[in-house]
Amino acid sequence: MAMAQQQRIDSIDILRGLAIMGILLVNGPQLNGSAYKDGTDFAFQSTVMDFWYSKLVFIFAVGNFYPIFACLFGLSVAIFLADKPKFLAPRLHLRRMSLLLMIGIAHAVLVWWGDILVVYSILGTGLVLLNNRTEKEILKTLAVLVIAALVLSVAIFFIHDNQAALFDAKVLRIYQSGDFWTVSKQRAADFMGVYIPGVLFPLDAYRVYSFSLYFLQLGICFVFGFWIYRSNTLKLIFNNYILSRNIVLATGAISFILSLSSTLLPELDSALLVANGCFRALFYASFIFYLCHFYTIKKLLYPFSCVGRMSLSNYLFHNICLSLIFYGYGLGLYGTIGPFQQIPILVALMAASLLLSSLWFKYYNFGPIEWLWRAGTYGYFSKLSKNIDHQAA
């Protein structure tokens, strides 16, 4: 039983590690750009390869990997709360989310304006309300969120007054040649603009609805991940090979139909945006879990589990490295290379994550940021180093 439980944890960590790599494919070009693009395209495309590579990343990665990570976040909150006394769980969860909020604010101002940790911490705080709910009540909450998202999606379909903010050349100069504090000031302004309607972009109905839809999508993923754990559905997927395969086929078929509909009927793209991302994320996740039924494949994927076990550390590591490569206080390559030319950089970061994460867990029990986060949550430092016998046999 303990072995089966460990196998499930390893599979979840593999998925989390692969999701972090997928998120890196998106964050790289977005970090080498400003918030004015608003996720609609990558900046500084100067070649045909830049154009087609950006199209591929938007089809297969943008909006597809963060729902996976959001579902896993909801699942991890459910696991965290499950083994805590009811009187203590809310307090520890609030402390945990507060610490994540502080990490996120520091990351947004000092590293990258596109931080997601602040949103995770704020929305994730509400998950404690589900802790004493039954599976049916959690499912009802999920249904309400889905219906609200569908209503907003339909509303967006009928709105055509979306106006993008104009790119400010001054922003380019700041990111390209500004010192650390000047860049940080600009990052803080861009972060506020990305997450608060009317700060950076014109305040219109489209903008308000799209912002609300984005937060609703994250909420859906959080609650879905929470329900997956509480309902033992995840256990069934791992234990039932046939069920796992059927979920892959079903989510793959739905994802294909939604993608085809968006391609053939571009006017439906906005209305189907959330459903498209969620079902493709479900397809990716279920496919990885399906592959983990095969011992040889799972063994090949195992290094990604180390990346997943310290996903927060790797997320910050990737973005810190990219900020030092692109911004003026580092190498100052901001705006000088297109998305396609970034591939060697991103591949090198992926390889570094795989190598460093595997080496780290040979000697330590937790990732460095995860260890500090855990210490702040519980009020004491857990044992970091593993007991390794260095004596000769």
ROFIDO-275456 format. One line per 10 residues: number of its first residue (from 1); for each residue x negated, y negated, z negated of C-alpha. Coordinates in Angstrom, 2 decimals, m for minus. Each point is the difference from the previous one (the first is absolute). Layout:
N
NUM	X/Y/Z  ...
***
This chain:
393
1	0.00/0.00/0.00  m2.84/m2.36/m0.87  m1.67/0.87/3.32  3.18/m0.79/1.95  0.33/m3.33/m1.83  m3.64/m0.87/0.83  0.57/0.88/3.66  2.95/m2.39/0.13  m2.08/m2.79/m1.60  m2.83/0.62/2.49
11	2.44/m0.22/2.92  1.42/m3.28/m1.31  m3.52/m1.40/m0.40  m0.86/1.09/3.56  3.04/m1.85/1.31  m0.86/m3.07/m2.10  m3.58/0.05/1.31  1.12/0.26/3.63  2.52/m2.80/m0.56  m2.77/m2.26/m1.34
21	m1.99/0.68/3.19  3.05/m0.85/2.10  0.53/m3.21/m1.96  m3.65/m0.92/0.66  0.66/0.20/3.77  2.61/m2.72/m0.48  m1.71/m2.09/m2.66  m3.25/m0.31/1.97  1.43/m2.03/2.92  2.41/m1.86/m2.31
31	m2.80/m1.06/m2.34  m1.78/m1.35/3.09  2.96/m2.27/0.62  2.23/m2.49/m1.73  3.50/0.29/m1.41  1.55/m1.88/2.91  0.18/3.22/2.02  2.42/1.36/m2.61  m0.60/3.64/0.90  1.24/m0.46/3.59
41	m3.38/0.48/1.66  m3.74/0.02/m0.68  m2.03/m3.17/0.43  m2.98/m0.61/2.29  0.83/2.45/2.79  m2.36/m0.93/2.84  m0.28/3.20/2.04  2.32/2.58/1.56  m1.25/2.57/m2.53  0.96/m2.39/m2.83
51	3.50/m0.22/1.43  0.60/3.73/0.43  m1.68/0.96/m3.27  2.21/m2.53/m1.83  3.08/1.48/1.67  m0.97/3.52/m1.11  m0.66/m1.07/m3.58  3.33/m1.82/m0.16  1.82/3.06/1.33  m1.67/2.65/m2.14
61	m1.27/m1.82/m3.10  1.57/m3.42/m0.72  3.06/0.48/m2.18  m0.52/3.77/m0.17  m2.67/0.61/m2.64  1.07/m2.48/m2.66  3.41/1.73/m0.41  m1.92/3.21/m0.74  m2.05/m1.78/m2.61  3.11/m1.67/m1.42
71	1.76/3.37/m0.35  m3.08/1.43/m1.71  m0.03/m3.01/m2.32  3.60/0.70/m1.02  m0.86/3.65/m0.48  m3.03/m0.87/m2.16  2.15/m2.26/m2.19  2.46/2.87/m0.49  m2.87/2.30/m1.01  m1.40/m2.66/m2.34
81	3.33/m0.51/m1.76  0.94/3.69/m0.14  m2.42/1.05/m2.73  0.34/m3.12/m2.18  2.28/m0.34/m3.05  3.13/m1.94/0.95  m0.70/m2.78/m2.51  m3.58/m0.42/1.26  0.42/0.46/3.77  1.44/m3.50/0.81
91	m2.72/m1.77/m1.99  m2.83/1.94/1.66  1.54/m0.42/3.45  0.36/m3.76/m0.47  m3.62/m0.23/m1.14  m1.11/2.10/2.98  1.88/m2.16/2.49  m1.25/m3.21/m1.67  m3.58/1.15/0.46  0.70/0.88/3.63
101	1.45/m3.50/0.45  m3.20/m1.58/m1.33  m2.13/2.19/2.29  2.22/m0.97/2.92  m0.20/m3.74/m0.66  m3.79/0.18/m0.27  m0.13/2.04/3.22  2.29/m2.42/1.86  m2.01/m3.09/m0.96  m3.54/1.41/m0.04
111	0.13/2.63/2.77  2.97/m0.10/2.42  3.28/m1.89/0.36  1.80/3.17/1.17  m0.03/1.64/m3.45  2.82/2.46/m0.70  m0.75/0.76/m3.67  1.90/m3.05/m1.30  3.17/1.14/1.74  m0.52/3.59/m1.19
121	m0.35/m1.15/m3.59  3.09/m2.23/0.05  2.31/2.44/1.79  m1.52/2.98/m1.79  0.88/m1.45/m3.40  3.67/0.63/0.73  m0.55/3.74/0.48  0.04/0.43/m3.78  3.77/m0.53/0.20  0.27/3.33/1.83
131	m1.82/1.95/m2.68  3.12/0.93/m1.98  2.22/0.41/3.06  1.17/3.31/1.43  m1.03/1.17/3.46  3.44/m0.93/1.37  m0.22/m3.50/m1.47  m3.44/m0.49/1.54  1.38/1.21/3.33  2.88/m2.48/m0.27
141	m2.49/m2.81/m0.61  m1.91/1.12/3.09  3.23/0.03/2.04  0.83/m3.58/m1.06  m3.46/m1.20/1.06  0.27/1.81/3.35  3.43/m1.52/0.70  m1.33/m3.48/m0.87  m2.94/0.56/2.38  2.33/1.10/2.78
151	2.16/m3.11/m0.46  m3.06/m2.24/0.16  m1.32/1.86/3.06  3.30/m0.58/1.82  m0.04/m3.68/m1.04  m3.53/m0.44/1.36  1.15/1.52/3.30  2.41/m2.91/0.50  m2.50/m2.72/m0.96  m2.24/m1.44/2.71
161	m1.43/m3.12/m1.61  m3.25/1.50/m1.27  m2.81/m2.52/0.36  m3.61/0.86/m0.69  m2.24/m2.54/m1.68  m2.66/m1.55/2.20  m3.57/1.05/m0.58  m2.11/m2.64/m1.70  m3.54/m0.25/1.36  m1.08/m1.31/m3.40
171	0.86/3.39/m1.53  m2.33/1.72/2.48  m2.87/m2.30/m0.96  0.59/0.59/m3.70  m0.04/3.79/0.29  m2.89/m0.04/2.44  m2.37/m2.36/m1.75  1.47/m1.04/m3.35  m1.62/0.74/m3.34  1.52/2.48/m2.43
181	2.19/m2.47/m1.90  1.25/m1.75/3.15  0.96/3.34/1.53  1.61/1.10/m3.27  2.13/m3.15/m0.07  1.18/0.73/3.55  0.67/3.65/m0.91  2.20/m1.08/m2.90  2.00/m2.30/2.31  0.41/2.73/2.61
191	1.03/2.54/m2.63  2.74/m2.33/m1.24  1.11/m0.58/3.56  0.20/3.68/0.83  2.22/0.91/m2.95  2.06/m3.16/m0.60  2.31/m1.12/2.85  m0.44/m3.62/1.01  m3.58/m0.46/m1.25  m1.83/0.95/3.20
201	2.77/0.74/2.51  3.13/m2.01/0.85  2.79/0.86/m2.42  2.81/1.48/2.08  2.51/2.84/m0.29  m2.24/2.38/1.91  m2.90/m0.63/m2.34  2.06/0.44/m3.16  1.61/3.20/1.31  m3.31/1.49/1.17
211	m1.67/m0.77/m3.33  2.90/1.61/m1.86  m0.09/3.00/2.32  m3.71/0.51/m0.62  0.51/0.06/m3.78  3.03/2.25/0.40  m2.05/2.46/2.04  m2.61/0.17/m2.72  2.72/0.46/m2.61  1.51/2.84/2.03
221	m3.38/1.71/0.22  m0.64/m0.45/m3.75  3.38/1.45/m0.98  m0.27/2.79/2.57  m3.41/1.02/m1.37  1.40/m0.12/m3.53  2.96/2.20/1.03  m2.26/2.46/1.87  m1.79/0.76/m3.25  3.02/0.01/m2.31
231	2.05/2.24/2.30  m2.81/2.60/0.38  0.30/m0.43/3.77  m3.77/m0.34/0.25  m0.46/3.32/m1.76  2.38/1.67/2.47  m1.93/m1.41/2.95  m3.28/1.37/m1.32  1.43/3.39/m0.91  2.14/0.55/3.11
241	m1.94/0.21/3.26  3.16/0.20/2.14  1.58/m3.05/m1.67  m3.24/m1.95/0.45  m0.09/0.85/3.72  3.67/m0.90/0.50  m0.49/m3.41/m1.65  m2.89/m0.68/2.40  2.17/0.89/2.99  2.98/m2.05/m1.23
251	m1.96/m3.16/m0.89  m2.04/0.30/3.19  3.14/0.21/2.13  1.68/m2.96/m1.74  m3.20/m2.06/0.21  m0.29/0.74/3.72  3.64/m0.99/0.67  m0.41/m3.27/m1.94  m3.26/m0.85/1.78  1.53/0.78/3.39
261	3.03/m2.17/m0.81  m2.25/m2.92/m0.99  m2.01/0.42/3.22  2.94/0.30/2.38  2.06/m2.66/m1.80  m2.47/m2.64/m1.27  2.85/m2.06/m1.41  0.51/2.75/m2.59  m3.61/m0.13/m1.17  0.64/m2.34/m2.95
271	3.11/1.90/m1.09  m1.82/3.34/0.09  m3.27/m1.26/m1.49  0.54/1.34/m3.53  1.49/3.33/1.10  m2.79/0.47/2.54  m2.76/m0.56/m2.55  1.62/2.13/m2.69  0.70/3.02/2.20  m3.41/m0.07/1.64
281	m1.54/m0.19/m3.48  2.14/2.98/m1.08  m1.17/1.89/3.08  m3.66/m0.75/m0.73  0.37/0.98/m3.67  1.96/3.20/0.62  m2.45/1.03/2.71  m2.95/m0.40/m2.38  1.82/2.00/m2.69  0.77/2.65/2.63
291	m3.68/0.22/0.96  m0.90/0.44/m3.67  1.78/3.37/0.10  m2.98/1.27/2.02  m3.04/0.63/m2.17  m2.63/m0.71/2.69  1.54/m3.30/1.04  0.54/m1.08/m3.58  m3.66/0.75/m0.75  m1.03/m2.23/2.93
301	2.26/m2.76/m1.28  m1.14/0.31/m3.61  m2.54/m2.91/0.16  2.97/m2.31/0.59  1.39/1.07/m3.39  m3.02/m1.64/m1.65  0.79/m3.21/1.89  3.61/0.31/m1.14  m0.91/0.55/m3.67  m1.71/m3.38/m0.01
311	2.26/m1.69/2.56  0.12/m3.33/m1.85  m3.80/m0.13/m0.18  m0.25/0.86/3.70  2.65/m2.56/0.99  m1.97/m2.74/m1.79  m3.34/1.36/1.30  1.20/m0.15/3.62  1.33/m3.55/m0.27  m3.00/m1.34/m1.90
321	m2.35/1.41/2.67  2.14/m1.45/2.81  0.15/m3.41/m1.70  m3.80/m0.04/m0.24  m0.26/0.91/3.68  2.50/m2.52/1.35  0.10/m3.06/m2.26  m2.38/m2.93/m0.05  m1.62/0.82/m3.35  m0.99/3.40/1.50
331	m1.03/0.80/3.56  2.46/m2.51/1.43  1.28/2.23/2.82  3.57/m1.28/m0.38  1.55/m0.49/3.43  m3.09/1.12/1.91  0.99/3.64/0.52  3.31/1.44/1.13  1.96/2.93/m1.45  m1.59/2.60/2.31
341	m3.53/m1.12/m0.89  0.80/0.56/m3.66  0.32/3.77/0.46  m3.66/0.78/m0.97  0.40/m2.12/m3.15  3.22/1.74/m1.03  m1.36/3.47/0.76  m3.10/m0.79/m2.07  2.20/m1.09/m2.92  2.04/3.21/0.28
351	m3.17/2.10/m0.01  m1.33/m1.96/m2.99  3.25/0.58/m1.90  m0.08/3.74/0.68  m3.65/0.31/m1.02  0.03/m2.28/m3.04  3.30/1.35/m1.33  m1.18/3.61/0.24  m3.29/m0.87/m1.71  1.78/m2.03/m2.68
361	2.23/2.86/m1.10  m2.96/2.31/m0.38  m1.02/m2.08/m3.02  3.11/m1.88/m1.13  3.61/0.80/m0.88  1.65/m3.20/1.26  m0.61/m2.62/2.65  m1.63/m3.15/m1.45  3.03/m2.32/0.37  2.39/2.81/m0.94
371	m2.02/0.56/m3.18  0.23/m3.67/m0.99  3.71/m0.09/0.89  0.60/3.06/m2.15  m1.97/m1.51/m2.89  2.03/m3.20/0.14  3.23/2.00/0.08  m0.70/2.27/m2.95  m2.25/m2.30/m2.02  m3.03/2.29/m0.05
381	m2.65/1.25/2.41  0.42/3.58/1.20  m3.11/2.06/0.55  m1.42/m1.04/3.37  m3.04/2.25/0.44  0.24/3.73/0.51  m2.09/2.39/m2.08  m2.71/1.15/2.37  m2.67/2.38/m1.17  m3.29/m1.19/1.36
391	m2.05/2.73/m1.63  m1.62/2.60/2.19  1.69/3.37/0.15
***
